[in-house]
Amino acid sequence: MDEYIRRKVYIDDGKHNKFRELKGSDVHGDSVFSSMKDIFMVAAIMGYNSGEKREVKNGRDIFDKGVFNEHDLTLLYSIFLDYYQDVEALESTDVLGLIEEFANAGIDELYELVNKQGEGIVNVVEEILVNYS
């Protein structure tokens, strides 16, 4: 199922610290995310839902496509196909390139959400319930 997904996943080098911090703990010492993949996926969804994408400049690889499970790949392809509205785009367009641009835009919103006043995970859950359900 990952035939259209290139091997490495990249983020903007200037935003790597945000990813790393989110993988650590929030202001209360609680870990909100268990992996860089989870952060990437949530950031991509947030960017996609807001309609924002930002080009990845000075890309830094953060993980290999092998960390994506079947559900992750289904979500990635769904975002890609919804955006392009054309299955044939899979043949000529970098699937991860688009997703990385959404994640590059969404990471700022996710970072603010986790670090704003309140509890990081509670903020994320509230955001999901209010804006994504």
Secondary structure, DSSP 8 states (H G I E B T S, - for coil): --TTS-SEEEEEGGGHHHHHHHHS--TTS----S-HHHHHHHHHHHHHHHT------SEEEEEEGGG--HHHHHHHHHHHHHHH--TTHHHHS-HHHHHHHHHHHHHHHHHHHHHSSS-HHHHHHHHHHHH--
